[in-house]
Amino acid sequence: MADKDIKEDESVPDACPHCGNKLSSWQQVLLKVDRALVCKNCWYRILLDVRPKDDNEKKDLKTNSKDEVK
Ligand SMILES: [Zn+2]
């Protein structure tokens, strides 16, 4: 029913990973929109992962095919 909403919430932390300070719901919205938010408690910059794994996989495939050609 509300699967989409649950998944979106999971991608945004509800607390600062550095000091554990709880983020307000509007701070979580800002983090979701900007992909970055500065914790007001410890000034740690919280960044949302933008899935760099996809790029790494592509690079790995390229190097792998190079080895195969060799
Ligand atoms: Zn913090």
N, CA, C, O and the ligand as a Tripos MOL2 file, in Angstrom:
@<TRIPOS>MOLECULE
protein
  281   279    71     0     0
PROTEIN
NO_CHARGES

@<TRIPOS>ATOM
      1 N           0.8410   -1.2120    0.0000 N.3       1 MET1
      2 CA          0.0000    0.0000    0.0000 C.3       1 MET1
      3 C           0.8700    1.2540    0.0000 C.2       1 MET1
      4 O           0.8170    2.0570   -0.9320 O.2       1 MET1
      5 N           1.6690    1.4130    1.0510 N.am      2 ALA2
      6 CA          2.5260    2.6030    1.1460 C.3       2 ALA2
      7 C           3.9910    2.1940    1.0360 C.2       2 ALA2
      8 O           4.8560    2.7460    1.7160 O.2       2 ALA2
      9 N           4.2530    1.2270    0.1790 N.am      3 ASP3
     10 CA          5.6190    0.7340    0.0410 C.3       3 ASP3
     11 C           6.5750    1.8270   -0.4080 C.2       3 ASP3
     12 O           7.7040    1.9190    0.0760 O.2       3 ASP3
     13 N           6.1150    2.6520   -1.3340 N.am      4 LYS4
     14 CA          6.9860    3.7130   -1.8620 C.3       4 LYS4
     15 C           7.4430    4.6450   -0.7450 C.2       4 LYS4
     16 O           8.6260    4.9740   -0.6510 O.2       4 LYS4
     17 N           6.5090    5.0680    0.0970 N.am      5 ASP5
     18 CA          6.8430    5.9940    1.1790 C.3       5 ASP5
     19 C           7.8680    5.3700    2.1200 C.2       5 ASP5
     20 O           8.8050    6.0400    2.5520 O.2       5 ASP5
     21 N           7.6960    4.1070    2.4330 N.am      6 ILE6
     22 CA          8.6060    3.4430    3.3600 C.3       6 ILE6
     23 C          10.0130    3.4170    2.7780 C.2       6 ILE6
     24 O          10.9820    3.6810    3.4890 O.2       6 ILE6
     25 N          10.1320    3.1020    1.4970 N.am      7 LYS7
     26 CA         11.4560    3.0330    0.8790 C.3       7 LYS7
     27 C          12.1450    4.3900    0.9130 C.2       7 LYS7
     28 O          13.3450    4.4650    1.1800 O.2       7 LYS7
     29 N          11.4040    5.4670    0.6460 N.am      8 GLU8
     30 CA         11.9930    6.8040    0.6550 C.3       8 GLU8
     31 C          12.5020    7.1440    2.0530 C.2       8 GLU8
     32 O          13.5760    7.7270    2.2010 O.2       8 GLU8
     33 N          11.7390    6.7820    3.0670 N.am      9 ASP9
     34 CA         12.1530    7.0890    4.4280 C.3       9 ASP9
     35 C          13.4270    6.3310    4.7950 C.2       9 ASP9
     36 O          14.2700    6.8430    5.5320 O.2       9 ASP9
     37 N          13.5620    5.1160    4.2810 N.am     10 GLU10
     38 CA         14.7250    4.3190    4.6280 C.3      10 GLU10
     39 C          16.0190    4.9410    4.1030 C.2      10 GLU10
     40 O          17.0770    4.7750    4.7090 O.2      10 GLU10
     41 N          15.9390    5.6520    2.9870 N.am     11 SER11
     42 CA         17.1490    6.2100    2.3820 C.3      11 SER11
     43 C          17.6280    7.4440    3.1340 C.2      11 SER11
     44 O          18.7780    7.8540    2.9750 O.2      11 SER11
     45 N          16.7630    8.0440    3.9550 N.am     12 VAL12
     46 CA         17.1490    9.2440    4.6940 C.3      12 VAL12
     47 C          17.3080    8.8980    6.1650 C.2      12 VAL12
     48 O          16.3680    8.4140    6.7940 O.2      12 VAL12
     49 N          18.4930    9.1430    6.7180 N.am     13 PRO13
     50 CA         18.7030    8.8570    8.1470 C.3      13 PRO13
     51 C          17.8600    9.7860    9.0180 C.2      13 PRO13
     52 O          17.6700   10.9510    8.6700 O.2      13 PRO13
     53 N          17.3520    9.2840   10.1450 N.am     14 ASP14
     54 CA         16.5400   10.1180   11.0390 C.3      14 ASP14
     55 C          17.3800   10.6850   12.1770 C.2      14 ASP14
     56 O          16.8700   11.3560   13.0740 O.2      14 ASP14
     57 N          18.6870   10.4000   12.1190 N.am     15 ALA15
     58 CA         19.5730   10.9390   13.1430 C.3      15 ALA15
     59 C          20.9580   11.1540   12.5430 C.2      15 ALA15
     60 O          21.3290   10.4990   11.5690 O.2      15 ALA15
     61 N          21.7190   12.0760   13.1330 N.am     16 CYS16
     62 CA         23.0700   12.3460   12.6490 C.3      16 CYS16
     63 C          23.9510   11.1120   12.8810 C.2      16 CYS16
     64 O          24.0300   10.6270   14.0100 O.2      16 CYS16
     65 N          24.6150   10.5940   11.8380 N.am     17 PRO17
     66 CA         25.4650    9.4130   12.0000 C.3      17 PRO17
     67 C          26.7150    9.7100   12.8170 C.2      17 PRO17
     68 O          27.4050    8.7890   13.2530 O.2      17 PRO17
     69 N          27.0120   10.9890   13.0270 N.am     18 HIS18
     70 CA         28.2310   11.3690   13.7450 C.3      18 HIS18
     71 C          27.9960   11.4880   15.2420 C.2      18 HIS18
     72 O          28.7570   10.9300   16.0320 O.2      18 HIS18
     73 N          26.9430   12.2120   15.6460 N.am     19 CYS19
     74 CA         26.7040   12.4360   17.0810 C.3      19 CYS19
     75 C          25.3830   11.8300   17.5360 C.2      19 CYS19
     76 O          25.0870   11.8310   18.7320 O.2      19 CYS19
     77 N          24.5810   11.3120   16.6040 N.am     20 GLY20
     78 CA         23.3320   10.6710   16.9900 C.3      20 GLY20
     79 C          22.2140   11.6560   17.2720 C.2      20 GLY20
     80 O          21.1460   11.2620   17.7400 O.2      20 GLY20
     81 N          22.4450   12.9420   16.9910 N.am     21 ASN21
     82 CA         21.4110   13.9440   17.2210 C.3      21 ASN21
     83 C          20.2180   13.6710   16.3070 C.2      21 ASN21
     84 O          20.3940   13.4730   15.1050 O.2      21 ASN21
     85 N          19.0160   13.6580   16.8610 N.am     22 LYS22
     86 CA         17.8230   13.3440   16.0600 C.3      22 LYS22
     87 C          17.5010   14.4950   15.1150 C.2      22 LYS22
     88 O          17.5130   15.6650   15.5000 O.2      22 LYS22
     89 N          17.2100   14.1260   13.8540 N.am     23 LEU23
     90 CA         16.8460   15.1360   12.8610 C.3      23 LEU23
     91 C          15.3390   15.3270   12.8740 C.2      23 LEU23
     92 O          14.5790   14.3620   12.9550 O.2      23 LEU23
     93 N          14.9170   16.5770   12.7930 N.am     24 SER24
     94 CA         13.4860   16.8400   12.7010 C.3      24 SER24
     95 C          12.9880   16.4160   11.3260 C.2      24 SER24
     96 O          13.7810   16.2530   10.3980 O.2      24 SER24
     97 N          11.6670   16.2350   11.1930 N.am     25 SER25
     98 CA         11.1170   15.7300    9.9390 C.3      25 SER25
     99 C          11.4150   16.6840    8.8010 C.2      25 SER25
    100 O          11.6420   16.2400    7.6750 O.2      25 SER25
    101 N          11.4230   17.9850    9.0620 N.am     26 TRP26
    102 CA         11.7040   18.9160    7.9650 C.3      26 TRP26
    103 C          13.1850   18.9130    7.6130 C.2      26 TRP26
    104 O          13.5430   19.1760    6.4650 O.2      26 TRP26
    105 N          14.0380   18.6240    8.5630 N.am     27 GLN27
    106 CA         15.4640   18.4860    8.2480 C.3      27 GLN27
    107 C          15.6820   17.2690    7.3470 C.2      27 GLN27
    108 O          16.5240   17.2880    6.4490 O.2      27 GLN27
    109 N          14.9020   16.2050    7.6040 N.am     28 GLN28
    110 CA         15.0080   15.0160    6.7490 C.3      28 GLN28
    111 C          14.5410   15.3320    5.3380 C.2      28 GLN28
    112 O          15.0910   14.8110    4.3680 O.2      28 GLN28
    113 N          13.5330   16.1770    5.2200 N.am     29 VAL29
    114 CA         13.0570   16.5880    3.8910 C.3      29 VAL29
    115 C          14.1520   17.3770    3.1790 C.2      29 VAL29
    116 O          14.4220   17.1530    1.9990 O.2      29 VAL29
    117 N          14.7830   18.3080    3.9080 N.am     30 LEU30
    118 CA         15.8800   19.0900    3.3260 C.3      30 LEU30
    119 C          17.0000   18.1710    2.8660 C.2      30 LEU30
    120 O          17.5580   18.3580    1.7850 O.2      30 LEU30
    121 N          17.3260   17.1850    3.6800 N.am     31 LEU31
    122 CA         18.3880   16.2400    3.3450 C.3      31 LEU31
    123 C          18.0210   15.4580    2.0900 C.2      31 LEU31
    124 O          18.8670   15.1910    1.2370 O.2      31 LEU31
    125 N          16.7500   15.0980    1.9930 N.am     32 LYS32
    126 CA         16.2980   14.3380    0.8280 C.3      32 LYS32
    127 C          16.4050   15.1880   -0.4290 C.2      32 LYS32
    128 O          16.7750   14.6890   -1.4910 O.2      32 LYS32
    129 N          16.0830   16.4650   -0.3090 N.am     33 VAL33
    130 CA         16.0820   17.3610   -1.4750 C.3      33 VAL33
    131 C          17.5060   17.7650   -1.8620 C.2      33 VAL33
    132 O          17.8870   17.7020   -3.0310 O.2      33 VAL33
    133 N          18.2930   18.1850   -0.8500 N.am     34 ASP34
    134 CA         19.6370   18.7050   -1.1330 C.3      34 ASP34
    135 C          20.6850   17.5980   -1.1900 C.2      34 ASP34
    136 O          21.7960   17.8280   -1.6690 O.2      34 ASP34
    137 N          20.3460   16.3890   -0.7040 N.am     35 ARG35
    138 CA         21.3140   15.2750   -0.6300 C.3      35 ARG35
    139 C          22.4260   15.6070    0.3540 C.2      35 ARG35
    140 O          23.4170   14.8810    0.4270 O.2      35 ARG35
    141 N          22.2800   16.6920    1.1130 N.am     36 ALA36
    142 CA         23.2970   17.0540    2.1050 C.3      36 ALA36
    143 C          22.6470   17.9140    3.1840 C.2      36 ALA36
    144 O          21.7540   18.7130    2.9050 O.2      36 ALA36
    145 N          23.1070   17.7380    4.4110 N.am     37 LEU37
    146 CA         22.5630   18.5450    5.5050 C.3      37 LEU37
    147 C          23.6220   18.6480    6.5940 C.2      37 LEU37
    148 O          24.2820   17.6610    6.9210 O.2      37 LEU37
    149 N          23.7850   19.8560    7.1590 N.am     38 VAL38
    150 CA         24.7600   20.0350    8.2280 C.3      38 VAL38
    151 C          24.0560   19.8610    9.5680 C.2      38 VAL38
    152 O          23.0690   20.5410    9.8500 O.2      38 VAL38
    153 N          24.5650   18.9490   10.3900 N.am     39 CYS39
    154 CA         23.9940   18.7120   11.7140 C.3      39 CYS39
    155 C          24.1920   19.9590   12.5720 C.2      39 CYS39
    156 O          25.2970   20.4930   12.6690 O.2      39 CYS39
    157 N          23.1010   20.4120   13.1940 N.am     40 LYS40
    158 CA         23.1850   21.6520   13.9850 C.3      40 LYS40
    159 C          23.8620   21.4020   15.3230 C.2      40 LYS40
    160 O          24.2190   22.3500   16.0230 O.2      40 LYS40
    161 N          24.0400   20.1540   15.6800 N.am     41 ASN41
    162 CA         24.6190   19.8320   16.9870 C.3      41 ASN41
    163 C          26.1450   19.7500   16.9130 C.2      41 ASN41
    164 O          26.8420   20.3090   17.7600 O.2      41 ASN41
    165 N          26.6670   19.0450   15.8860 N.am     42 CYS42
    166 CA         28.1220   18.8450   15.8240 C.3      42 CYS42
    167 C          28.7050   19.3840   14.5260 C.2      42 CYS42
    168 O          29.9110   19.2820   14.3030 O.2      42 CYS42
    169 N          27.8570   19.9630   13.6570 N.am     43 TRP43
    170 CA         28.2780   20.5530   12.3840 C.3      43 TRP43
    171 C          28.8700   19.5180   11.4370 C.2      43 TRP43
    172 O          29.6170   19.8570   10.5190 O.2      43 TRP43
    173 N          28.5300   18.2560   11.6660 N.am     44 TYR44
    174 CA         28.9480   17.2030   10.7320 C.3      44 TYR44
    175 C          28.0980   17.3050    9.4740 C.2      44 TYR44
    176 O          26.8880   17.5150    9.5580 O.2      44 TYR44
    177 N          28.7180   17.1590    8.3130 N.am     45 ARG45
    178 CA         27.9730   17.2660    7.0540 C.3      45 ARG45
    179 C          27.4410   15.8850    6.6770 C.2      45 ARG45
    180 O          28.2060   14.9980    6.3000 O.2      45 ARG45
    181 N          26.1340   15.7130    6.7810 N.am     46 ILE46
    182 CA         25.4970   14.4430    6.4330 C.3      46 ILE46
    183 C          25.2460   14.4300    4.9370 C.2      46 ILE46
    184 O          24.5990   15.3300    4.4000 O.2      46 ILE46
    185 N          25.7590   13.4040    4.2630 N.am     47 LEU47
    186 CA         25.5800   13.2980    2.8150 C.3      47 LEU47
    187 C          24.7660   12.0500    2.5000 C.2      47 LEU47
    188 O          24.9650   10.9900    3.0920 O.2      47 LEU47
    189 N          23.8560   12.2020    1.5640 N.am     48 LEU48
    190 CA         23.1020   11.0370    1.0880 C.3      48 LEU48
    191 C          23.9130   10.3510   -0.0060 C.2      48 LEU48
    192 O          24.4330   11.0060   -0.9100 O.2      48 LEU48
    193 N          24.0150    9.0470    0.0840 N.am     49 ASP49
    194 CA         24.7280    8.3010   -0.9620 C.3      49 ASP49
    195 C          23.9420    8.3680   -2.2570 C.2      49 ASP49
    196 O          22.7250    8.1830   -2.2700 O.2      49 ASP49
    197 N          24.6500    8.6360   -3.3460 N.am     50 VAL50
    198 CA         23.9880    8.7220   -4.6580 C.3      50 VAL50
    199 C          24.3480    7.4990   -5.4800 C.2      50 VAL50
    200 O          24.4840    7.5810   -6.7010 O.2      50 VAL50
    201 N          24.5010    6.3850   -4.8230 N.am     51 ARG51
    202 CA         24.7790    5.0950   -5.4500 C.3      51 ARG51
    203 C          25.9850    5.1500   -6.3940 C.2      51 ARG51
    204 O          25.8290    4.9660   -7.6010 O.2      51 ARG51
    205 N          27.1680    5.3990   -5.8640 N.am     52 PRO52
    206 CA         28.3830    5.3670   -6.7020 C.3      52 PRO52
    207 C          28.7470    3.9440   -7.0910 C.2      52 PRO52
    208 O          29.6260    3.7290   -7.9250 O.2      52 PRO52
    209 N          28.0710    2.9690   -6.4860 N.am     53 LYS53
    210 CA         28.3870    1.5660   -6.7790 C.3      53 LYS53
    211 C          28.1600    1.2470   -8.2470 C.2      53 LYS53
    212 O          28.8960    0.4500   -8.8290 O.2      53 LYS53
    213 N          27.1540    1.8570   -8.8490 N.am     54 ASP54
    214 CA         26.8610    1.5830  -10.2550 C.3      54 ASP54
    215 C          28.0660    1.9180  -11.1270 C.2      54 ASP54
    216 O          28.4160    1.1660  -12.0360 O.2      54 ASP54
    217 N          28.6970    3.0590  -10.8390 N.am     55 ASP55
    218 CA         29.8650    3.4630  -11.6210 C.3      55 ASP55
    219 C          31.0040    2.4700  -11.4340 C.2      55 ASP55
    220 O          31.6700    2.0870  -12.3950 O.2      55 ASP55
    221 N          31.2200    2.0590  -10.1960 N.am     56 ASN56
    222 CA         32.3000    1.1210   -9.9250 C.3      56 ASN56
    223 C          32.0940   -0.1860  -10.6760 C.2      56 ASN56
    224 O          33.0440   -0.7650  -11.2020 O.2      56 ASN56
    225 N          30.8510   -0.6480  -10.7240 N.am     57 GLU57
    226 CA         30.5770   -1.9020  -11.4200 C.3      57 GLU57
    227 C          30.9140   -1.7780  -12.9000 C.2      57 GLU57
    228 O          31.4690   -2.6950  -13.5050 O.2      57 GLU57
    229 N          30.5690   -0.6320  -13.4680 N.am     58 LYS58
    230 CA         30.8650   -0.4290  -14.8860 C.3      58 LYS58
    231 C          32.3710   -0.4450  -15.1220 C.2      58 LYS58
    232 O          32.8570   -1.0530  -16.0760 O.2      58 LYS58
    233 N          33.1200    0.2490  -14.2170 N.am     59 LYS59
    234 CA         34.5740    0.2910  -14.3660 C.3      59 LYS59
    235 C          35.1550   -1.1160  -14.2560 C.2      59 LYS59
    236 O          36.0520   -1.4920  -15.0110 O.2      59 LYS59
    237 N          34.6310   -1.8860  -13.3060 N.am     60 ASP60
    238 CA         35.1240   -3.2450  -13.1160 C.3      60 ASP60
    239 C          34.9060   -4.0730  -14.3820 C.2      60 ASP60
    240 O          35.7650   -4.8530  -14.7920 O.2      60 ASP60
    241 N          33.7390   -3.8840  -14.9840 N.am     61 LEU61
    242 CA         33.4360   -4.6450  -16.1990 C.3      61 LEU61
    243 C          34.4530   -4.3100  -17.2820 C.2      61 LEU61
    244 O          34.9170   -5.1850  -18.0120 O.2      61 LEU61
    245 N          34.7910   -3.0230  -17.3700 N.am     62 LYS62
    246 CA         35.7430   -2.6060  -18.4040 C.3      62 LYS62
    247 C          37.0980   -3.2710  -18.1880 C.2      62 LYS62
    248 O          37.6760   -3.8240  -19.1240 O.2      62 LYS62
    249 N          37.6080   -3.2180  -16.9500 N.am     63 THR63
    250 CA         38.9160   -3.8010  -16.6740 C.3      63 THR63
    251 C          38.8750   -5.3140  -16.9050 C.2      63 THR63
    252 O          39.8380   -5.9070  -17.3900 O.2      63 THR63
    253 N          37.7530   -5.9200  -16.5510 N.am     64 ASN64
    254 CA         37.6300   -7.3570  -16.7420 C.3      64 ASN64
    255 C          37.7220   -7.7160  -18.2270 C.2      64 ASN64
    256 O          38.4170   -8.6600  -18.6030 O.2      64 ASN64
    257 N          37.0180   -6.9600  -19.0600 N.am     65 SER65
    258 CA         37.0230   -7.2750  -20.4890 C.3      65 SER65
    259 C          38.4400   -7.0580  -21.0500 C.2      65 SER65
    260 O          38.8760   -7.7720  -21.9520 O.2      65 SER65
    261 N          39.1520   -6.0540  -20.4960 N.am     66 LYS66
    262 CA         40.5390   -5.8150  -20.9430 C.3      66 LYS66
    263 C          41.3890   -7.0620  -20.7040 C.2      66 LYS66
    264 O          42.1360   -7.5090  -21.5740 O.2      66 LYS66
    265 N          41.2490   -7.6030  -19.5020 N.am     67 ASP67
    266 CA         42.0300   -8.7990  -19.1620 C.3      67 ASP67
    267 C          41.6870   -9.9520  -20.0910 C.2      67 ASP67
    268 O          42.5490  -10.7390  -20.4820 O.2      67 ASP67
    269 N          40.4110  -10.0310  -20.4350 N.am     68 GLU68
    270 CA         39.9950  -11.1500  -21.2980 C.3      68 GLU68
    271 C          40.6300  -11.0290  -22.6740 C.2      68 GLU68
    272 O          41.0550  -12.0190  -23.2700 O.2      68 GLU68
    273 N          40.6890   -9.7820  -23.1720 N.am     69 VAL69
    274 CA         41.2830   -9.5730  -24.5040 C.3      69 VAL69
    275 C          42.7460  -10.0030  -24.5040 C.2      69 VAL69
    276 O          43.2530  -10.5900  -25.4600 O.2      69 VAL69
    277 N          43.4010   -9.6820  -23.3860 N.am     70 LYS70
    278 CA         44.8080  -10.0200  -23.2530 C.3      70 LYS70
    279 C          44.9840  -11.5360  -23.2730 C.2      70 LYS70
    280 O          46.1070  -12.0290  -23.1720 O.2      70 LYS70
    281 ZN         25.7400   15.5650   14.5760 Zn       71 ZN71
@<TRIPOS>BOND
     1     1     2 1
     2     2     3 1
     3     3     4 2
     4     3     5 am
     5     5     6 1
     6     6     7 1
     7     7     8 2
     8     7     9 am
     9     9    10 1
    10    10    11 1
    11    11    12 2
    12    11    13 am
    13    13    14 1
    14    14    15 1
    15    15    16 2
    16    15    17 am
    17    17    18 1
    18    18    19 1
    19    19    20 2
    20    19    21 am
    21    21    22 1
    22    22    23 1
    23    23    24 2
    24    23    25 am
    25    25    26 1
    26    26    27 1
    27    27    28 2
    28    27    29 am
    29    29    30 1
    30    30    31 1
    31    31    32 2
    32    31    33 am
    33    33    34 1
    34    34    35 1
    35    35    36 2
    36    35    37 am
    37    37    38 1
    38    38    39 1
    39    39    40 2
    40    39    41 am
    41    41    42 1
    42    42    43 1
    43    43    44 2
    44    43    45 am
    45    45    46 1
    46    46    47 1
    47    47    48 2
    48    47    49 am
    49    49    50 1
    50    50    51 1
    51    51    52 2
    52    51    53 am
    53    53    54 1
    54    54    55 1
    55    55    56 2
    56    55    57 am
    57    57    58 1
    58    58    59 1
    59    59    60 2
    60    59    61 am
    61    61    62 1
    62    62    63 1
    63    63    64 2
    64    63    65 am
    65    65    66 1
    66    66    67 1
    67    67    68 2
    68    67    69 am
    69    69    70 1
    70    70    71 1
    71    71    72 2
    72    71    73 am
    73    73    74 1
    74    74    75 1
    75    75    76 2
    76    75    77 am
    77    77    78 1
    78    78    79 1
    79    79    80 2
    80    79    81 am
    81    81    82 1
    82    82    83 1
    83    83    84 2
    84    83    85 am
    85    85    86 1
    86    86    87 1
    87    87    88 2
    88    87    89 am
    89    89    90 1
    90    90    91 1
    91    91    92 2
    92    91    93 am
    93    93    94 1
    94    94    95 1
    95    95    96 2
    96    95    97 am
    97    97    98 1
    98    98    99 1
    99    99   100 2
   100    99   101 am
   101   101   102 1
   102   102   103 1
   103   103   104 2
   104   103   105 am
   105   105   106 1
   106   106   107 1
   107   107   108 2
   108   107   109 am
   109   109   110 1
   110   110   111 1
   111   111   112 2
   112   111   113 am
   113   113   114 1
   114   114   115 1
   115   115   116 2
   116   115   117 am
   117   117   118 1
   118   118   119 1
   119   119   120 2
   120   119   121 am
   121   121   122 1
   122   122   123 1
   123   123   124 2
   124   123   125 am
   125   125   126 1
   126   126   127 1
   127   127   128 2
   128   127   129 am
   129   129   130 1
   130   130   131 1
   131   131   132 2
   132   131   133 am
   133   133   134 1
   134   134   135 1
   135   135   136 2
   136   135   137 am
   137   137   138 1
   138   138   139 1
   139   139   140 2
   140   139   141 am
   141   141   142 1
   142   142   143 1
   143   143   144 2
   144   143   145 am
   145   145   146 1
   146   146   147 1
   147   147   148 2
   148   147   149 am
   149   149   150 1
   150   150   151 1
   151   151   152 2
   152   151   153 am
   153   153   154 1
   154   154   155 1
   155   155   156 2
   156   155   157 am
   157   157   158 1
   158   158   159 1
   159   159   160 2
   160   159   161 am
   161   161   162 1
   162   162   163 1
   163   163   164 2
   164   163   165 am
   165   165   166 1
   166   166   167 1
   167   167   168 2
   168   167   169 am
   169   169   170 1
   170   170   171 1
   171   171   172 2
   172   171   173 am
   173   173   174 1
   174   174   175 1
   175   175   176 2
   176   175   177 am
   177   177   178 1
   178   178   179 1
   179   179   180 2
   180   179   181 am
   181   181   182 1
   182   182   183 1
   183   183   184 2
   184   183   185 am
   185   185   186 1
   186   186   187 1
   187   187   188 2
   188   187   189 am
   189   189   190 1
   190   190   191 1
   191   191   192 2
   192   191   193 am
   193   193   194 1
   194   194   195 1
   195   195   196 2
   196   195   197 am
   197   197   198 1
   198   198   199 1
   199   199   200 2
   200   199   201 am
   201   201   202 1
   202   202   203 1
   203   203   204 2
   204   203   205 am
   205   205   206 1
   206   206   207 1
   207   207   208 2
   208   207   209 am
   209   209   210 1
   210   210   211 1
   211   211   212 2
   212   211   213 am
   213   213   214 1
   214   214   215 1
   215   215   216 2
   216   215   217 am
   217   217   218 1
   218   218   219 1
   219   219   220 2
   220   219   221 am
   221   221   222 1
   222   222   223 1
   223   223   224 2
   224   223   225 am
   225   225   226 1
   226   226   227 1
   227   227   228 2
   228   227   229 am
   229   229   230 1
   230   230   231 1
   231   231   232 2
   232   231   233 am
   233   233   234 1
   234   234   235 1
   235   235   236 2
   236   235   237 am
   237   237   238 1
   238   238   239 1
   239   239   240 2
   240   239   241 am
   241   241   242 1
   242   242   243 1
   243   243   244 2
   244   243   245 am
   245   245   246 1
   246   246   247 1
   247   247   248 2
   248   247   249 am
   249   249   250 1
   250   250   251 1
   251   251   252 2
   252   251   253 am
   253   253   254 1
   254   254   255 1
   255   255   256 2
   256   255   257 am
   257   257   258 1
   258   258   259 1
   259   259   260 2
   260   259   261 am
   261   261   262 1
   262   262   263 1
   263   263   264 2
   264   263   265 am
   265   265   266 1
   266   266   267 1
   267   267   268 2
   268   267   269 am
   269   269   270 1
   270   270   271 1
   271   271   272 2
   272   271   273 am
   273   273   274 1
   274   274   275 1
   275   275   276 2
   276   275   277 am
   277   277   278 1
   278   278   279 1
   279   279   280 2
@<TRIPOS>SUBSTRUCTURE
     1 MET1         2 RESIDUE 1 A MET
     2 ALA2         6 RESIDUE 1 A ALA
     3 ASP3        10 RESIDUE 1 A ASP
     4 LYS4        14 RESIDUE 1 A LYS
     5 ASP5        18 RESIDUE 1 A ASP
     6 ILE6        22 RESIDUE 1 A ILE
     7 LYS7        26 RESIDUE 1 A LYS
     8 GLU8        30 RESIDUE 1 A GLU
     9 ASP9        34 RESIDUE 1 A ASP
    10 GLU10       38 RESIDUE 1 A GLU
    11 SER11       42 RESIDUE 1 A SER
    12 VAL12       46 RESIDUE 1 A VAL
    13 PRO13       50 RESIDUE 1 A PRO
    14 ASP14       54 RESIDUE 1 A ASP
    15 ALA15       58 RESIDUE 1 A ALA
    16 CYS16       62 RESIDUE 1 A CYS
    17 PRO17       66 RESIDUE 1 A PRO
    18 HIS18       70 RESIDUE 1 A HIS
    19 CYS19       74 RESIDUE 1 A CYS
    20 GLY20       78 RESIDUE 1 A GLY
    21 ASN21       82 RESIDUE 1 A ASN
    22 LYS22       86 RESIDUE 1 A LYS
    23 LEU23       90 RESIDUE 1 A LEU
    24 SER24       94 RESIDUE 1 A SER
    25 SER25       98 RESIDUE 1 A SER
    26 TRP26      102 RESIDUE 1 A TRP
    27 GLN27      106 RESIDUE 1 A GLN
    28 GLN28      110 RESIDUE 1 A GLN
    29 VAL29      114 RESIDUE 1 A VAL
    30 LEU30      118 RESIDUE 1 A LEU
    31 LEU31      122 RESIDUE 1 A LEU
    32 LYS32      126 RESIDUE 1 A LYS
    33 VAL33      130 RESIDUE 1 A VAL
    34 ASP34      134 RESIDUE 1 A ASP
    35 ARG35      138 RESIDUE 1 A ARG
    36 ALA36      142 RESIDUE 1 A ALA
    37 LEU37      146 RESIDUE 1 A LEU
    38 VAL38      150 RESIDUE 1 A VAL
    39 CYS39      154 RESIDUE 1 A CYS
    40 LYS40      158 RESIDUE 1 A LYS
    41 ASN41      162 RESIDUE 1 A ASN
    42 CYS42      166 RESIDUE 1 A CYS
    43 TRP43      170 RESIDUE 1 A TRP
    44 TYR44      174 RESIDUE 1 A TYR
    45 ARG45      178 RESIDUE 1 A ARG
    46 ILE46      182 RESIDUE 1 A ILE
    47 LEU47      186 RESIDUE 1 A LEU
    48 LEU48      190 RESIDUE 1 A LEU
    49 ASP49      194 RESIDUE 1 A ASP
    50 VAL50      198 RESIDUE 1 A VAL
    51 ARG51      202 RESIDUE 1 A ARG
    52 PRO52      206 RESIDUE 1 A PRO
    53 LYS53      210 RESIDUE 1 A LYS
    54 ASP54      214 RESIDUE 1 A ASP
    55 ASP55      218 RESIDUE 1 A ASP
    56 ASN56      222 RESIDUE 1 A ASN
    57 GLU57      226 RESIDUE 1 A GLU
    58 LYS58      230 RESIDUE 1 A LYS
    59 LYS59      234 RESIDUE 1 A LYS
    60 ASP60      238 RESIDUE 1 A ASP
    61 LEU61      242 RESIDUE 1 A LEU
    62 LYS62      246 RESIDUE 1 A LYS
    63 THR63      250 RESIDUE 1 A THR
    64 ASN64      254 RESIDUE 1 A ASN
    65 SER65      258 RESIDUE 1 A SER
    66 LYS66      262 RESIDUE 1 A LYS
    67 ASP67      266 RESIDUE 1 A ASP
    68 GLU68      270 RESIDUE 1 A GLU
    69 VAL69      274 RESIDUE 1 A VAL
    70 LYS70      278 RESIDUE 1 A LYS
    71 ZN71       281 GROUP 0 **** ****
